[in-house]
Amino acid sequence: MDERNTEEDKTVHWKLTSLWGGKKVELRETQRAVTPFGGLVVFVEFLQQVGYREAVSKYLPFHLTSPNAINPAETFTAFLLSVVAGARRFAHTSLLRGDVALHALLGMKRFPVDDTIRNLFKRFGQGHCQRFFSGLWSWQLERLPECSAGYSLDLDSTVFERYGHQQGALRGPNPRKHGRPSHHPLVAVLAEAHFLLHGWLRSGNCGTARGVVEFLKEALALLPGKYAIRVVRADAGFFDQQLLGFLEQRGLSYVIVARLTLWLKRAAARVTAWRALDEHYAAGEFHLQLFGWDRPRRFVVIREQLRAERPSLGRKLFDVPGYTFRVFVTNLALPPEELWRDYNGRADMENRIAELKHD
């Protein structure tokens, strides 16, 4: 028997029988460091692999000179790990403060208290936030692999319900809680990399496409030249002549769901050349110049037969009963079914929004 086991045998305090089951249970003390947050090992190793420590130390705008001060990068990391472990308040960070095993894993001699973490964030002004976030964002962007075919840029907006008095929280379109003050952020994501390229936090009374051209100018300016945009994809909220003209001026391909106005419904109902994709779906197309547009554009129509066992995603037309229709506007010359399947890849955008809102 080695010395370690002998020492452990000396620390056995109780042997008892479990209340249900009748099994023998031993309670003993140990001098070893034990942690209930062992799952953080994977996250810490990930931070090590991506060069997190160097990046945070480089871009954090504060460097304390007091010999008794904890390194601000370590304080920020303590906050980050606390959030990952489930903290929702600064006071919850004390859950990790007594975890000696976790401190050894991080290499921290002292773990900051909640007041230290709070005081670090009190140092941040608007300029500090901008410099710190921009630096970390650029570091993450540099790690993106180059995509030979180019990235798909997906546009979308969402609604944050707000309670109390918050700046910019106004009444506007809110599908879940009508009349509730909200924010209406606009986001752009590089689909293949699951990377948030740009975002605007807008007031709740903004329309979906409000400011989208200026937003896209900023987003494209952030993207380094080595990354190409393959296609821009968006839902019907972005069906806007100004946006389409901007994309064409920049030479960008796009697939955008068309808002089914009266003229588009009539044009879709008049399509006669349908190509069957399978027993339920067929594809067609037409060209149309809407009122206020500077040119005619290509519209692709996907027709789906109504079925009792499965709900359809498109819109019904009175002139063509038994089917639903989805219409896309595009400047690509690909076959309709390829455009449709390409656009369906945008559905993953909902996962990115859910991560931003809830994770």
Secondary structure, DSSP 4 states (H G I P E B T S, - for coil): --HHHHHHHHTEEEEEE-TTT--EEEEE--SS---S-TTHHHHHHHHHHHTHHHHHHHH-S-----TTSPPHHHHHHHHHHHHHTT--SGGGGHHHHT-HHHHHHHT-SSPPPHHHHHHHHHT--HHHHHHHHHHHHHHHHHTSPP-TT-EEEEEEE--EE--S--TT-B----SSSTT--EE--EEEEEGGGTEEEEEE--BTT--TTTTHHHHHHHHHHHS-TTSPEEEEEE-GGG--HHHHHHHHHTT--EEEEPP--HHHHHHHHT----EESSSSEEEEEEEE--TT-SS-EEEEEEEEE--SSS---SEEETTEEEEEEEEEEES--S-HHHHHHHHHGGGGHHHHHHHHHH-
